[in-house]
Each structure stands twice: as structure tokens, then as C-alpha cells.
Amino acid sequence: MPTLKEIKGRIGSVKSTLKITSAMKLVSSAKLRKAQNAIAAMRPYEEELRRMLEMASGAGDVTEKVTSPSKRADFAGDVPENVTSPAVIIAVASNSSLCGGFNANVIAKVRAVRKPDDVVYSIGRKMADAMARDGFQSPSDYSALSEHPAYAEAAAIVEKLSEDFYEGRISGVTLVYTHFVSTAKQVPVVEPLLHAAGRDGISGASLHDPIRANAPEMPSLPAEDPSRPILEPSARELLEALIPRTLKLKLYAALLDSAAAEHAARTIAMQTATDNAENLLSELTLQYNKSRQQKITSEILDLAGGQAAE
């Protein structure tokens, strides 16, 4: 049975841990609100960009179509059916731990969709370390993007990968990150960014999907029809300008989404740790009081027994 001194030492240790977990919970909550505000600030731009794409394409919803940039005159024939170039996976995790199963879940998702010849762009030290142990060294250090998502850096990555994609050096690009559903729920997801036909195991639009089929010629509507869009320049040129912006925004949105999910997971983890520390502190305090009372009672009995012996 532990002594009073040992129990008192454990109580002090738990109190110190409780202060740390409570502080981390407050910090994570503040960072979560900041991440949610960043997503909310980006949403009007995203919605307007989506509306412009829908108008230019002449379709109802082009979300599934807008997965390949339009740098060349035609999509058909740009990439061969049997692509032999390696694919790229952009995998997003965090730089630190103490966030529950956040890192473990997204790392497991990457390992599930990864092929032996893939190139993994690891964003976040936890992802980079896990992939390096598996033999997938990241081409560069992107750990800063995990903690501080930046549109300029995300756009630079997309531009480089787009160039490699159209030069045939890679066969496609896939995003693997954690989607923020709510404070209590974060889900690892796999989404195509640049996708070539014939890539097994990854869903998404192909280069041979007719993005351009809807764009070059808009439906001829009567001139008096107020719903007839007036496009200048042509729909084809608009798509050439808007689709690359959509891809850059998609990566940036994924980084913001992952950051919000990380802070939410850490908030929940620290809340759970705080609750457990409070319960343990209550049990230790009760045990300390019982032991102290038992010791006092024992001393009183010893004194009473000594007087009776006299």
C-alpha cells in the first residue's frame, strides 16, 4: 500500500499535468476558431469561382470535372491510356502529437492507397517521419504548411506538379488529408487533384472526361432570354484561366481543412485528458484522506493502549 508521502507526490504530479492539459485545450480551441474563420473567409471566393465555372462550362455542376488543369488546346490524347509514370500523393498530417488518432488515421489511409512507385509529398513532420520509415522520402520539407497553411506555397506546389503532369513525368496527383466534419468528428479522405485514366484504386475524373466538350460552344439561346450568359473572352479561355485557380484553391482548402481537424482532435484529446486527470485527482485525494485518517486512528489507539497498560 502506498505511503502518504507517495500519494501526496502523485497528487502534485497529477495537478501539474492537469494544468498543462487545460492550457493546451484552451490553446487548441483558440486555434480551431482561427482555422474555422479562415475557412469561412475563403468560402465566398470558392462559391463565386464555382459559379463562374458552372456558367462557363454550361453544365449544372462541374465539381467532379474540375480535376485537371487546362494548359493545352485539347484534353483528348494529352496523356496515353497506359500511363507508366509514377503518381504523386500529397499527404497532410501534423507536426506534433497529443491529438488522439489524428495522425495515425491519416497515415493508415496513405498506406492503404499508396503504390510502390508513388512519390509522397509529406506535409507535416509526423507524416514525413512515417513515410521516411516506409522508404518514401518527401522531395522537400513542407512541415511549415501544416502549422501555417499559405496559399502562395500551395499554389507553387500545384504549378510544379501541373508542369510535371503535362510533361509526362508523373501520372497523377492525389490528396490525402483529414476532413473536419465537426469538433467531435474528423474523417481521413482521398481526393484526386490531377488524375490520369487507368489509375486503379483512386476515384476521380479522368483527363478524357470532356471538360472542354461543354465549354467551347455555349447553347444558343434567344437574344432576349435574360439567362443567356455573355462571355468575354470565350468559355474555353475562361476555363483555361479558372481551372488552374480551382486546383490551387483545392489544395489550400485541404490544408485549412486538415488544420481545423487537427486542432479539433487536439481539443477533444486534451479535454479527455483533463477529465481523466480530474477523476484521478479526486480518487487520489480520497485515498490520501482515508490513509491519513487511518494513520491518525492508529496513533490514537496506540496512545489509548499505552495508557491502559499503565
JORAFEN-V526872 format. One record per backbone hydrogen bond with DSSP energy under -1.0 kcal/mol. NH is the residue of the N-H (numbers start at 0). CO is the residue of the C=O. Records with the same first field share a line. If there is no record, write none. Layout:
# JORAFEN-V526872
NH=CO + CO
This chain:
# JORAFEN-V526872
6=2
7=3
8=4
9=5
10=6
11=7
12=8
13=9
14=10
15=11
16=12
17=13
18=14
19=15
20=16
21=17
22=18
23=19
24=20
25=21
26=22
27=23
28=24
29=25
30=26
31=27
32=28
33=29
34=30
35=31
36=32
37=33
38=34
39=35
40=36
41=37
42=38
45=41
46=42
47=43
48=44
49=45
50=46
51=47
52=48
53=49
54=50
55=51
56=52
57=53
65=61
66=64
77=74
82=80
87=171
88=118
89=173
90=120
91=175
92=122
101=98
104=100
105=101
106=102
107=103
108=104
109=105
110=106
111=107
112=108
113=109
117=114
118=86
120=88
122=90
125=93
127=123
128=124
129=125
130=126
131=127
132=128
133=129
134=131
135=130
146=142
147=143
153=149
154=150
155=151
156=152
157=153
158=154
159=155
160=156
161=157
162=158
163=159
164=160
165=161
166=162
168=163
169=163
170=85
172=193
173=87
174=190
175=89
176=188
178=186
180=184
181=184
186=178
188=176
190=174
192=172
193=172
208=205
210=208
215=211
224=221
227=224
237=233
238=234
239=235
240=236
241=237
242=238
245=241
246=242
247=243
248=244
249=245
250=246
251=247
252=248
253=249
254=250
255=251
256=252
257=253
258=254
259=255
260=256
261=257
262=258
263=259
264=260
265=261
266=262
267=263
268=264
269=265
270=266
271=267
272=268
273=269
274=270
275=271
276=272
277=273
278=274
279=275
280=276
281=277
282=278
283=279
284=280
285=281
286=282
287=283
288=284
289=285
290=286
291=287
292=288
293=289
294=290
295=291
296=292
297=293
298=294
299=295
300=296
301=297
302=298
303=299
304=300
305=301
306=302
307=303
308=304
309=305
